[in-house]
């Protein structure tokens, strides 16, 4: 396995941040690591990259025990932390040469030229890092993480604080990198998961609560009840809508538009048409709302908080 975590536990004093966390990431996988703030995402990533020790449990990267092979495994692991630590007074090439010297890399100048091209830094290469936009600073961070040509990339909230165009650029870059490397990507942005990740691991209160292929996890709620957005020519009474068989809830969304929630395995559309006829109403629009990854995330974390 590229990453293997077994029963990892971490305490900060008396506070438990991780509780027996176990998961594997296979070579070539791009996996989303999701969770609300304070769930343990960043702590887990810092442990995987050797920045923090685990209180208990075992971690291996590329089949190397990180506690026994610190030098070797760090050459196989690239890390972009959430708060990207850069030297703002350095030029891009100067910073990458400095960082590369810590790895004792051969042909460092050639490698830097490759990474400036790969990460799209060419237009900004002669600027000091402090003069770069947030998006280009993230690209410098990615270039730094890629210096030793690692097999594994750990990316903690790589698009936080970026504008929409910058987000698209970084996602495209990460997706391209994922063709050749194993990536564990921490994020709270659901669109990011769908755009980049093959599998999703969700953590809450320091414990794994879901570990599924992205395409499969969306079926978690689709098997349950759904929602219909229906627009009438005039508003019915809510209590009458709630009498319809299979309707769990009815909420007025905007003028004459209702969100109808149904019970498990019930499609209320046919009964809504009959309801309209019986109450002298005209349905001017109807749309079945599919559950999103946001719904799944909120449901799973809400269930875990009960």
ZAPA-769885 format. One record per residue (C-alpha): x, y negated, z; residue number from 1. Coordinates in pm, whole numbers. Example, Ala and Ser with C-alpha at 12.3 -4.5 7.8 and 13.67 -1.06 7.14 Angstrom:
c1, c2, c3, num
1230, 450, 780, 1
1367, 106, 714, 2
end
This chain:
c1, c2, c3, num
0, 0, 0, 1
109, -359, -62, 2
-42, -462, 273, 3
-145, -228, 553, 4
-280, -353, 886, 5
-356, -100, 1159, 6
-535, -192, 1483, 7
-383, -539, 1496, 8
-465, -735, 1811, 9
-346, -1082, 1902, 10
-385, -1281, 2222, 11
-315, -1650, 2285, 12
-280, -1638, 2661, 13
-609, -1489, 2776, 14
-793, -1569, 2454, 15
-822, -1282, 2207, 16
-790, -1402, 1847, 17
-782, -1060, 1677, 18
-939, -736, 1795, 19
-818, -406, 1642, 20
-813, -537, 1284, 21
-741, -272, 1021, 22
-744, -299, 641, 23
-535, -214, 334, 24
-466, -406, 14, 25
-354, -195, -281, 26
-89, -305, -534, 27
-236, -543, -791, 28
-550, -627, -591, 29
-675, -981, -539, 30
-866, -982, -211, 31
-1065, -1263, -52, 32
-1026, -1298, 326, 33
-1332, -1485, 454, 34
-1458, -1604, 787, 35
-1588, -1909, 973, 36
-1347, -2151, 1137, 37
-1174, -1983, 1431, 38
-1254, -1633, 1308, 39
-888, -1525, 1299, 40
-802, -1564, 929, 41
-494, -1783, 967, 42
-371, -1585, 1268, 43
-388, -1263, 1065, 44
-203, -1421, 774, 45
72, -1556, 1001, 46
118, -1207, 1146, 47
137, -1047, 799, 48
404, -1296, 694, 49
606, -1259, 1014, 50
540, -1610, 1147, 51
361, -1466, 1451, 52
404, -1131, 1627, 53
105, -909, 1691, 54
22, -834, 2054, 55
-63, -479, 1948, 56
-88, -284, 1624, 57
123, -230, 1314, 58
173, -422, 988, 59
357, -305, 678, 60
419, -491, 352, 61
522, -286, 48, 62
562, 9, 286, 63
812, -183, 503, 64
742, -220, 874, 65
767, -599, 916, 66
911, -569, 1268, 67
1202, -353, 1147, 68
1268, -491, 798, 69
1225, -866, 839, 70
1477, -969, 571, 71
1363, -720, 308, 72
992, -772, 353, 73
1023, -1154, 339, 74
1176, -1122, -7, 75
864, -929, -109, 76
618, -1177, 44, 77
530, -1530, -69, 78
331, -1747, 173, 79
138, -2070, 118, 80
6, -2183, 459, 81
-311, -2388, 499, 82
-113, -2700, 592, 83
153, -2695, 322, 84
482, -2803, 490, 85
686, -3001, 238, 86
971, -3251, 258, 87
813, -3563, 110, 88
1145, -3743, 63, 89
1282, -3467, -162, 90
1240, -3441, -537, 91
1062, -3125, -659, 92
1375, -2961, -801, 93
1579, -3066, -497, 94
1324, -2907, -261, 95
1305, -2583, -459, 96
1686, -2558, -467, 97
1698, -2609, -92, 98
1433, -2344, -30, 99
1595, -2106, -279, 100
1926, -2134, -94, 101
1756, -1986, 214, 102
1685, -1672, 9, 103
2042, -1659, -129, 104
1893, -1631, -476, 105
2115, -1583, -779, 106
2052, -1791, -1093, 107
1847, -2034, -881, 108
1841, -2306, -1149, 109
1695, -2066, -1406, 110
1432, -1948, -1157, 111
1332, -2305, -1072, 112
1286, -2388, -1441, 113
1063, -2080, -1480, 114
850, -2178, -1181, 115
814, -2542, -1283, 116
674, -2414, -1612, 117
453, -2142, -1454, 118
301, -2377, -1195, 119
248, -2667, -1439, 120
483, -2905, -1260, 121
666, -3020, -1574, 122
486, -3360, -1604, 123
574, -3446, -1241, 124
912, -3281, -1207, 125
1111, -3604, -1166, 126
895, -3739, -882, 127
951, -3720, -511, 128
706, -3483, -341, 129
559, -3768, -135, 130
447, -3939, -458, 131
251, -3635, -582, 132
-124, -3584, -567, 133
-259, -3315, -333, 134
-309, -3082, -629, 135
52, -3107, -743, 136
172, -3068, -383, 137
-16, -2738, -372, 138
160, -2637, -693, 139
496, -2716, -531, 140
390, -2495, -238, 141
302, -2215, -478, 142
634, -2255, -660, 143
814, -2230, -324, 144
617, -1915, -237, 145
706, -1762, -574, 146
1081, -1833, -557, 147
1196, -1479, -465, 148
948, -1332, -718, 149
752, -1158, -440, 150
525, -861, -495, 151
270, -999, -244, 152
124, -1351, -218, 153
-52, -1472, 98, 154
-252, -1788, 28, 155
-428, -1964, 317, 156
-702, -2202, 197, 157
-507, -2300, -119, 158
-772, -2539, -256, 159
-866, -2725, 63, 160
-883, -3100, 7, 161
-849, -3084, -371, 162
-1079, -3261, -617, 163
-1290, -3050, -858, 164
-1040, -3068, -1145, 165
-751, -2976, -915, 166
-951, -2683, -775, 167
-1013, -2548, -1125, 168
-643, -2577, -1206, 169
-526, -2397, -890, 170
-787, -2122, -930, 171
-678, -2064, -1287, 172
-316, -2042, -1176, 173
-396, -1797, -893, 174
-601, -1580, -1130, 175
-309, -1567, -1372, 176
-67, -1477, -1091, 177
-307, -1202, -984, 178
-237, -1015, -1308, 179
112, -933, -1181, 180
97, -962, -801, 181
-102, -851, -499, 182
-285, -1151, -350, 183
-460, -1198, -17, 184
-653, -1524, -36, 185
-811, -1693, 264, 186
-1101, -1920, 178, 187
-1444, -2031, 292, 188
-1553, -2129, -62, 189
-1782, -1864, -207, 190
-1737, -1976, -568, 191
-1366, -1916, -522, 192
-1427, -1556, -422, 193
-1646, -1488, -724, 194
-1401, -1660, -958, 195
-1084, -1490, -835, 196
-1132, -1194, -601, 197
-1203, -828, -673, 198
-1276, -742, -310, 199
-1396, -930, -3, 200
-1297, -882, 361, 201
-1506, -1082, 609, 202
-1379, -1145, 961, 203
-1571, -1299, 1249, 204
-1468, -1341, 1613, 205
-1144, -1159, 1539, 206
-1306, -843, 1399, 207
-1372, -715, 1046, 208
-1746, -713, 975, 209
-1740, -635, 600, 210
-1493, -490, 349, 211
-1644, -440, 2, 212
-1587, -495, -367, 213
-1714, -842, -459, 214
-1968, -697, -701, 215
-2096, -454, -436, 216
-2120, -692, -143, 217
-2378, -904, -324, 218
-2611, -602, -322, 219
-2610, -617, 60, 220
-2897, -865, 58, 221
-3044, -785, -282, 222
-3166, -459, -135, 223
-3367, -663, 113, 224
-3634, -919, 51, 225
-3595, -1195, -203, 226
-3709, -1549, -263, 227
-3934, -1699, -526, 228
-3950, -2069, -608, 229
-4301, -2143, -728, 230
-4452, -2474, -838, 231
-4829, -2535, -833, 232
-5023, -2818, -993, 233
-5141, -2910, -641, 234
-5039, -2791, -296, 235
-5214, -2497, -130, 236
-5223, -2465, 246, 237
-4925, -2283, 396, 238
-5145, -2060, 611, 239
-5317, -1933, 294, 240
-4983, -1849, 130, 241
-4877, -1656, 439, 242
-5185, -1434, 402, 243
-5050, -1297, 72, 244
-4939, -937, 111, 245
-4560, -909, 137, 246
-4498, -1281, 201, 247
-4279, -1338, 506, 248
-4242, -1715, 489, 249
-4351, -2011, 276, 250
-4167, -2343, 284, 251
-4253, -2660, 92, 252
-3925, -2751, -80, 253
-4042, -3066, -263, 254
-4365, -3193, -415, 255
-4574, -2887, -507, 256
-4265, -2658, -504, 257
-4262, -2374, -251, 258
-3991, -2128, -151, 259
-4164, -1795, -91, 260
-3964, -1536, 107, 261
-4074, -1175, 79, 262
-4026, -866, 293, 263
-3790, -583, 196, 264
-3854, -431, -148, 265
-4157, -655, -212, 266
-4190, -865, -527, 267
-4477, -1109, -460, 268
-4500, -1261, -809, 269
-4806, -1068, -927, 270
-4994, -1145, -605, 271
-4896, -1514, -636, 272
-5064, -1526, -979, 273
-5379, -1368, -835, 274
-5366, -1615, -545, 275
-5349, -1907, -790, 276
-5653, -1783, -984, 277
-5855, -1726, -667, 278
-5775, -2074, -533, 279
-5821, -2260, -862, 280
-5450, -2342, -888, 281
-5217, -2350, -1188, 282
-4863, -2219, -1157, 283
-4645, -2464, -1351, 284
-4315, -2293, -1275, 285
-4178, -1981, -1112, 286
-3817, -1872, -1059, 287
-3674, -1575, -875, 288
-3384, -1689, -656, 289
-3099, -1440, -634, 290
-2909, -1404, -307, 291
-2560, -1551, -321, 292
-2236, -1473, -143, 293
-2319, -1769, 82, 294
-2635, -1588, 194, 295
-2439, -1271, 266, 296
-2170, -1460, 455, 297
-2424, -1641, 671, 298
-2626, -1325, 734, 299
-2328, -1114, 836, 300
-2175, -1379, 1061, 301
-2515, -1464, 1210, 302
-2582, -1096, 1283, 303
-2240, -1073, 1449, 304
-2323, -1370, 1673, 305
-2643, -1219, 1808, 306
end
